[in-house]
Amino acid sequence: MTFKVFVDGQAGTTGLRLLDYLAQHDQVEVLRIADEKRKDREERARLLNAADVAFLCLPDEASREAVALIDNPDTCVIDASTAFRTAPDWVYGLPELVPEQRARIKASKRIANPGCHASAFIMLVRPLVEAGLLPDSEVLTAYSLTGYSGGGKNMIADYEPTDGRARDERLQSPRPYALTLQHKHLPEMVQHGGLQHAPLFTPIVGPYLQGLSVQLPLSLAALGNVTLEHIHSLYQRYYEQELFVRVLPLGDDAQLDGGCWDVQHNNGTNRVDILVAGNADQVMLMARLDNLGKGAAGAAIQSMNIHLGIAEDTALARD
């Protein structure tokens, strides 16, 4: 069976990457909109309502307007903005969140695609909260390293000038941002991480295109004085059935690059790697993914596959 799919916002970074994935998918027909009609309300409404699955790759307000154009009850909407990630009538599109999440995705016609930083953070935090190791009242500190593609077309243009200019020297080094500690992913990190309070979260953009890693340092005393082995085993059990999650061996230097963590290692895949490191008193929890893959378009395809009853890894690379 072939399913009809429409990407509203196909010219943006996530939209273009979605089209790349869909071109490799053998069970979908992509509905196209002419360039000159991309902002035509009637044409967009026609295609949105003709689709089995409509992906919205738009700013928040434009996503809300697009949803209002859909009156076909059979159209499943997968929205990539932040507009609906904490809305009670939308399902969060992270299948690995809890055991019942896949059933929710399959049953829902409104799926909110997770944010890239949020995906990695939540996949580190939620298992600890579910196990009762991490109190939901804890105020966590975390930071994230990400490629500049996470900033969209404008940031990509800054890092990849096309007029013959060299890249601005200031962009050669990492650049922490969202310094008011109010990053737009925080609400979903709190809600779907199972927390009461927002973490102290600092994202840092690096001088490379894609690849993301969230680092979460914790005191083992805050986790009930458990060992690194206990935490590692917890993650192994939590994610043992997951196609796209790999919990790396504990204390295996072969998983590192000269003792360092390669943030770009999962680029081109839909995989998340989780690393547990540290010492007898402290633990460093790390999760890496492709911010254009599992952190954006790949996650959207994964949710589509689940919703349509297609093999979950169709058109998605695990390695």
C-alpha positions as CSV (number, residue, x, y, z in Angstrom):
1,M,0.0,0.0,0.0
2,T,1.2,3.5,-0.9
3,F,0.5,6.4,1.5
4,K,0.2,10.0,0.4
5,V,2.6,12.4,2.2
6,F,2.8,16.2,2.1
7,V,5.6,18.4,3.5
8,D,4.4,21.9,4.3
9,G,7.6,24.0,4.6
10,Q,9.6,21.9,2.2
11,A,12.2,24.6,1.5
12,G,13.5,24.8,5.1
13,T,16.4,22.7,6.6
14,T,14.1,20.1,8.2
15,G,11.8,20.0,5.2
16,L,14.6,19.4,2.7
17,R,16.0,16.6,4.9
18,L,12.5,15.1,5.1
19,L,12.3,15.0,1.4
20,D,15.6,13.2,1.2
21,Y,14.3,10.5,3.6
22,L,11.0,10.2,1.7
23,A,12.9,9.8,-1.6
24,Q,14.3,6.6,-0.1
25,H,10.9,5.4,1.2
26,D,9.2,2.8,-1.0
27,Q,5.7,3.0,0.6
28,V,4.9,6.7,0.2
29,E,3.9,9.1,-2.6
30,V,5.1,12.6,-2.0
31,L,2.5,15.3,-2.9
32,R,4.3,18.3,-4.3
33,I,3.4,22.0,-4.3
34,A,4.7,24.3,-7.0
35,D,7.2,26.9,-5.7
36,E,5.0,29.8,-6.7
37,K,2.1,28.3,-4.6
38,R,4.0,27.6,-1.4
39,K,2.2,30.4,0.3
40,D,-1.1,29.9,-1.4
41,R,-3.6,29.1,1.4
42,E,-6.1,27.2,-0.8
43,E,-3.4,25.0,-2.5
44,R,-1.8,24.2,0.8
45,A,-5.2,23.3,2.4
46,R,-5.9,21.0,-0.6
47,L,-2.7,19.1,-0.2
48,L,-2.8,19.0,3.6
49,N,-6.3,17.4,3.4
50,A,-5.3,15.0,0.6
51,A,-2.4,13.6,2.6
52,D,-2.4,10.5,4.9
53,V,0.5,12.2,6.7
54,A,1.2,15.9,6.6
55,F,4.6,17.1,8.0
56,L,4.7,20.7,9.1
57,C,8.2,22.2,9.0
58,L,7.1,25.8,9.8
59,P,7.5,28.4,12.5
60,D,5.2,28.0,15.5
61,E,2.5,30.4,14.5
62,A,2.5,29.1,10.9
63,S,2.1,25.6,12.2
64,R,-0.9,26.6,14.2
65,E,-2.4,28.2,11.1
66,A,-1.7,25.1,9.0
67,V,-3.4,22.8,11.5
68,A,-6.5,25.0,11.3
69,L,-6.6,24.4,7.5
70,I,-7.0,20.6,8.0
71,D,-10.6,19.3,8.3
72,N,-9.9,15.7,7.0
73,P,-10.1,13.5,10.2
74,D,-7.9,10.9,8.5
75,T,-4.9,13.2,8.0
76,C,-2.2,12.6,10.5
77,V,-0.2,15.7,11.3
78,I,3.5,15.5,12.4
79,D,4.6,18.9,13.5
80,A,8.3,19.8,13.7
81,S,7.8,23.2,15.5
82,T,7.7,23.8,19.2
83,A,4.0,24.8,19.0
84,F,2.4,21.5,20.3
85,R,5.2,19.6,22.2
86,T,3.5,20.1,25.6
87,A,-0.1,20.3,24.3
88,P,-2.3,17.7,26.1
89,D,-4.1,16.7,22.9
90,W,-0.9,16.0,21.0
91,V,1.3,12.9,21.4
92,Y,5.0,13.5,21.8
93,G,6.9,11.8,19.0
94,L,9.6,10.0,21.0
95,P,8.8,6.3,20.7
96,E,11.5,5.4,23.3
97,L,10.0,7.6,26.0
98,V,8.0,5.0,27.8
99,P,6.7,1.5,26.9
100,E,3.2,2.7,25.9
101,Q,4.5,5.6,23.7
102,R,4.4,3.6,20.4
103,A,0.8,2.8,20.9
104,R,0.0,6.4,21.5
105,I,1.8,7.4,18.3
106,K,0.1,4.8,16.3
107,A,-3.4,5.9,17.5
108,S,-3.0,9.6,17.3
109,K,-3.6,12.0,14.4
110,R,-1.6,14.8,16.1
111,I,2.1,14.1,16.7
112,A,4.6,16.7,18.0
113,N,8.1,16.0,16.8
114,P,10.6,16.4,19.6
115,G,13.4,19.0,19.7
116,C,16.9,17.9,19.1
117,H,18.4,19.0,22.4
118,A,15.3,17.8,24.2
119,S,15.4,14.3,22.7
120,A,19.0,13.6,24.0
121,F,18.3,15.2,27.4
122,I,15.0,13.3,27.9
123,M,16.5,10.0,26.9
124,L,19.1,10.4,29.6
125,V,16.7,11.7,32.3
126,R,13.5,9.8,32.0
127,P,14.9,6.3,32.8
128,L,16.4,7.7,36.0
129,V,13.1,9.3,37.0
130,E,11.1,6.2,36.2
131,A,13.4,4.1,38.2
132,G,13.1,6.4,41.2
133,L,16.8,7.2,41.3
134,L,16.5,10.8,40.3
135,P,13.9,12.8,42.3
136,D,11.6,14.7,40.0
137,S,12.2,17.8,42.1
138,E,15.9,17.9,41.2
139,V,17.2,21.0,39.4
140,L,19.7,19.6,36.9
141,T,22.5,21.2,35.0
142,A,23.2,20.2,31.5
143,Y,24.8,21.5,28.3
144,S,24.6,20.6,24.7
145,L,27.0,20.7,21.7
146,T,25.4,21.0,18.3
147,G,26.3,21.7,14.7
148,Y,25.2,24.9,13.1
149,S,22.5,23.3,11.0
150,G,20.4,23.5,14.1
151,G,20.1,27.2,13.5
152,G,18.4,26.8,10.1
153,K,19.1,28.3,6.7
154,N,20.2,31.7,8.1
155,M,22.8,30.2,10.4
156,I,24.0,27.8,7.7
157,A,24.5,30.8,5.4
158,D,26.6,32.5,8.1
159,Y,28.8,29.5,8.5
160,E,28.9,28.6,4.7
161,P,29.1,32.0,2.9
162,T,28.5,31.6,-0.8
163,D,29.8,34.9,-2.1
164,G,33.5,34.0,-1.9
165,R,34.0,35.4,1.6
166,A,35.9,33.3,4.2
167,R,33.9,32.3,7.2
168,D,33.9,35.0,9.9
169,E,36.8,34.3,12.2
170,R,34.4,34.6,15.2
171,L,32.6,31.5,14.0
172,Q,35.6,29.3,14.2
173,S,35.2,28.7,17.9
174,P,32.3,27.2,19.9
175,R,29.5,29.8,20.7
176,P,27.4,29.3,23.8
177,Y,23.9,30.9,23.4
178,A,20.5,31.1,25.1
179,L,22.3,32.7,28.0
180,T,19.1,33.8,29.7
181,L,18.6,30.1,30.4
182,Q,15.2,30.2,28.6
183,H,15.8,27.9,25.6
184,K,12.7,27.0,23.7
185,H,13.1,23.3,24.3
186,L,12.9,23.6,28.1
187,P,9.1,23.1,28.5
188,E,9.3,19.7,26.7
189,M,12.4,18.8,28.6
190,V,10.6,19.3,31.9
191,Q,7.3,17.7,30.9
192,H,8.6,14.6,29.1
193,G,11.7,14.3,31.2
194,G,9.3,13.8,34.2
195,L,10.7,16.8,36.1
196,Q,9.1,19.6,38.1
197,H,11.7,22.2,37.3
198,A,13.6,23.4,34.3
199,P,17.2,22.4,34.1
200,L,20.0,24.9,34.0
201,F,20.7,24.3,30.3
202,T,23.3,25.8,28.1
203,P,23.4,25.0,24.3
204,I,26.7,25.6,22.4
205,V,26.9,25.7,18.6
206,G,30.1,24.5,17.1
207,P,31.8,25.2,13.7
208,Y,30.6,22.0,12.1
209,L,27.4,21.2,10.2
210,Q,25.6,18.5,12.2
211,G,25.9,16.3,15.2
212,L,24.7,16.9,18.7
213,S,25.5,15.7,22.2
214,V,23.9,16.5,25.6
215,Q,26.1,16.1,28.7
216,L,24.5,15.7,32.1
217,P,26.9,15.5,35.1
218,L,25.5,14.2,38.4
219,S,26.7,13.4,41.9
220,L,26.2,9.7,42.7
221,A,25.1,10.8,46.1
222,A,22.1,12.6,44.5
223,L,21.2,9.2,43.0
224,G,21.2,7.3,46.2
225,N,24.9,6.4,46.2
226,V,24.4,3.9,43.4
227,T,27.4,2.8,41.3
228,L,28.2,3.5,37.6
229,E,27.5,-0.2,37.0
230,H,24.0,0.2,38.4
231,I,23.2,3.2,36.2
232,H,24.6,1.5,33.1
233,S,22.6,-1.6,33.7
234,L,19.5,0.5,34.2
235,Y,19.9,2.1,30.7
236,Q,20.6,-1.3,29.2
237,R,17.3,-2.6,30.5
238,Y,15.3,0.5,29.6
239,Y,16.5,0.5,26.0
240,E,17.2,-3.2,25.3
241,Q,14.4,-3.5,22.8
242,E,15.1,-0.2,20.9
243,L,16.2,-0.4,17.3
244,F,17.9,3.0,17.4
245,V,19.4,3.2,20.9
246,R,22.8,1.9,21.7
247,V,24.0,1.9,25.3
248,L,27.8,1.8,24.9
249,P,29.9,-0.6,27.0
250,L,31.0,0.8,30.4
251,G,34.6,1.7,30.7
252,D,35.5,0.7,27.1
253,D,38.0,3.2,25.7
254,A,37.4,1.8,22.2
255,Q,34.1,3.7,22.2
256,L,36.0,7.0,22.4
257,D,38.4,8.8,20.0
258,G,41.6,9.1,21.9
259,G,39.7,9.5,25.1
260,C,37.3,12.1,23.6
261,W,33.6,11.9,22.6
262,D,32.9,12.3,18.9
263,V,29.8,14.4,18.7
264,Q,29.4,13.7,15.0
265,H,29.7,9.9,15.2
266,N,26.0,9.3,14.5
267,N,25.6,11.6,11.6
268,G,23.6,10.1,8.7
269,T,21.8,7.7,11.0
270,N,18.7,7.7,13.3
271,R,20.7,6.2,16.2
272,V,21.2,7.6,19.7
273,D,24.3,6.5,21.6
274,I,24.3,6.7,25.4
275,L,27.5,6.8,27.4
276,V,27.9,6.4,31.1
277,A,31.3,7.6,32.5
278,G,32.7,9.0,35.7
279,N,34.3,7.8,38.9
280,A,33.3,6.5,42.3
281,D,31.6,9.8,43.3
282,Q,30.4,11.4,40.1
283,V,28.8,10.3,36.8
284,M,28.8,11.9,33.4
285,L,25.8,10.9,31.2
286,M,26.1,11.6,27.5
287,A,23.7,11.1,24.6
288,R,24.6,11.9,21.0
289,L,22.6,11.9,17.8
290,D,22.4,13.6,14.4
291,N,20.4,16.8,15.0
292,L,19.1,16.6,11.4
293,G,18.3,12.9,11.8
294,K,17.0,11.5,15.1
295,G,16.9,15.2,16.3
296,A,14.5,16.3,13.5
297,A,13.6,14.6,10.2
298,G,14.6,11.1,11.1
299,A,12.4,11.2,14.2
300,A,9.5,12.4,12.1
301,I,9.9,9.5,9.7
302,Q,10.1,7.1,12.6
303,S,6.8,8.4,14.0
304,M,5.2,8.2,10.5
305,N,6.3,4.6,10.1
306,I,4.8,3.7,13.5
307,H,1.6,5.5,12.9
308,L,1.1,3.8,9.4
309,G,2.1,0.4,10.6
310,I,5.2,0.3,8.5
311,A,8.4,-1.3,9.7
312,E,9.9,1.3,12.1
313,D,13.3,1.4,10.4
314,T,12.0,1.9,6.8
315,A,14.2,4.5,5.1
316,L,16.2,5.0,8.4
317,A,19.8,4.0,9.0
318,R,20.8,2.4,12.2
319,D,24.6,2.5,11.5
